[in-house]
């Protein structure tokens, strides 16, 4: 029987695969700068020429951007499948907001479930840090910062799910998610107690994940989004009633 010779993988290919895995799992984020070549070579325990070859291969695949004298960065285009023109269409068509909320029900319920099932201590610290940012913006009533922190909190949950598809789907939707949260909260926050109730729902969701209770986390995510949807529908009805009353009064 003839045996085929087992080929040793090139060191640069091994480095490339490890960096690809780090990008895929979210350890390296879009736009993040990689450590200097000297540091990376030391961490991988390889020569700088082998490392440089791996970076060149990643650059050819569009995963790494190298800047002359400025280092190497993870491409910011990774996962950017939802482009600005489509984002604008979603923003200008109110019915699409309900479609996005419906999609978020499915996506974020699963994210919360797996985050509670798989989160590490580092994930819990990241989630709690995001919640602190959200709390500070909430206390100071800084609406812009609060909506961004809200989106970051939900993205951190996807990161804690340790599911690469969930994570990169959420990342690709981040701009759309932020705009959706902004539009939703802008319309419903003026209503009495709404802001406090939504903030409390975030706390319940965080506690369920940190307590590693998947069912409770999934239910908390669904309850939160169901409340937002109901509040938006009620606000829309209020606006319609007010417009009708103004027309009747001739205002």
N, C-alpha and C positions, 0 to 999 in steps of 0.2 A: 504494500500500500504506500502510495506517495503522499508525503505530507507537505503542505504548503508552509513556506517560511513565515513565521510570525513577525510582522513588521513593527518595530518600535515607533510609537507616535512621536512626531517632532515636538520638541519642547514648546515652540511657539504655538502649536495647535492646542496643546494642553492648557497653556496660559489663556489663549483665546476662548476656549470652552469654559474655563472658570469665570472669566469676565462676563461672558454671555450669560452664564447662569446667575451671576450677581445682578445683571441688568434685568433678567427675566423675573427674578424673585423680588425685585424692588430694593435690593440693598444699595444698588447704584441707581440714582434717580435721573430723569431727563434734566439736562442742564448742569448736572453736578460735575465739578472738576475732579479729575483723578489725582491721586498723590503724584509727586514728581517721579520721574523714571527711576532715579536712584532708590527712592523709598519703595516703590513697587517691586523692583528687582530684588531688593532685600527681603521683602515680605514673601515673595514667591520662591526665593532662594534660587534665582536663575540669573543668567548673564543679561546685561543691558541690551546687547544685540538681539537676543531671543525675545525679550520683552518688546523691543521696538518693532520687531517683525510681527508680533501678535497684534500690536496696536495698529499697524499698517493694514493688516487683514480686516480688523474690525472697522477701520476707517473706510475701506473699500466696500464694506457691507452697509455703510451709512449709520453704523451704531456709535461710532466715536468721531468727534470732530477735533482735529489737531490744529492749534493756532501757533504760528511762528513766534517762538519766544514766550508764548502764553500758556503752554501746557496742553493737556488733552481733556476733553469734556464729553460726557455722554450726550448724544444728540438730543436736542429739545423736540425733534419731530417724532420721536418714538411714541406711538399710540395716538397721534393727533389725527385720528380718522374723522372726527367731527370738526369740520373746518368752519371758519368764521361766517361765510355766506349762509350755511345751514343753521348755524347758531342764531343768526339774525332772523331767519325765517321762523324759528321756534319762538323767538322773543316777540315777534310782531303778530303771531297768530295765537290768541288766547286759548283756543281749544287744544293746541299742542301742549300747553302746560299740564292739562289733565292727563294727556298721553304720557308725558314724562313722569308725572307722579305715579301713574299706574306701573310704569317700568321700574321706578325706584322701589315700589312695593316688593317686586320680585327680586331685584338685585340686592337691595340693602337688607332685606329679611334674611337672605342666604348668607350675606357677608357677616351680619351680626351673629348668626348661628355658628358659623365656622370660626369666627373670631373668639367666641366664648369657648369653643371646643379646643382651639389650638394656640391661643395667645401665650406668649412667653412673658417673663418678667419685664423684659425690655419693651415689649408691645404695650404692656399695662402702663409703664412709665410714660410712653409716648402718648397714649390715649389720655392719661390724666393731665399731662402737660397741655394737650390740645384743649381739654375741658377747662383748665385754668385760664387759658387765653380767652376762651369763650365767656367764662365767668366775668373776667375783668372788663371785656367789651360790653357785656350785658349790664354790669353794675354802673359803668360810666355812660350807658346809653349811647354808645358810639355805633350807630347803625351799620355803616360801611364795614367797620372792622368786625362787627358781630356776625354779619352774613358771610364774610370770608372765613372767619374762625369756625363757623357752623359747617361750611363746606369742607374745611380741613379736618374737622372732627370726623365727618362721615368717610372721608378718604382714608384716615388713619384706621378706621374699622376695617376697611377693605384690605389694608396692608396687614392687619393682624389676622386676617382670615387665612393667610399663607396659601392662597389660591391665585396663581399668576394671571389666569384669565380674568377673574373678578377684579383684581388689582388694576390691570392695564385697561380694562373696560371703564372702570371708575376714573382712572387718570385721563383717558381720552375724552371723558364726559365732564371733566372738572370745570371748564369754562361754562359749559351749558348748565351744570349743576349749580354753580355759583349764581348765575343769572336767574335760574329758576327759584332758588332760595330767596334771592333779593326781591324778585317780583312778588313771590308769595307773601313774604313777611311784610313788605311795604304796604300791601293791601289789607292785611289782617292784624298787624300790630296795634293800630289805633284802637281796636276793639278791647274793651275792658277785660283784664286778666289774661288775655291771649299770650302776651309775651312771657309772663311768669309760668304759665302752664307748659308752653313749648320748652322753656329752659328746664323745667322740672322733668319733662320727658327725656331730655338729653341725659340728665343725671341718672334716671332709672335705667336707661340703656347702658350707660357706662358701668353702673354698679352690677348689672346682670352679666356683662362681659368679664369684668374683673373677678366676679364670683364664679366664673366658669360655668354658667348655667345657660346652655344653648337655647333651650325652649323659651326661657324667659327673655333672653336677648332678642330672639326672632319676634316674639310677641310684642316686645317693647318697640322694636323698629316699625312693625305694622301699626301699632296703636298710635305712634307718633305721626306717621304719614297719613293715617286715616283722619286724625284730628285736623291736620293741616288742610287736607282736601275738603272736609266738612266746613271748616272755617272759611275757606275761599268761596265755596258754593253759597254759604250764608251771606258773606260780604257782597257777592254778586247780586243776590236777591235784594239786599238792602239798597244797593246802588240803583237797581232797576226801579224799586218802589219810590225812591227819592226823585228820580228823573220823571217818573209818571206824575208824581204829586206836583212837581214844578211846572210840568206842561199844563196840568189842569188849572193851576193858579195863574197861568199866563206869565210866569216869571221868565 
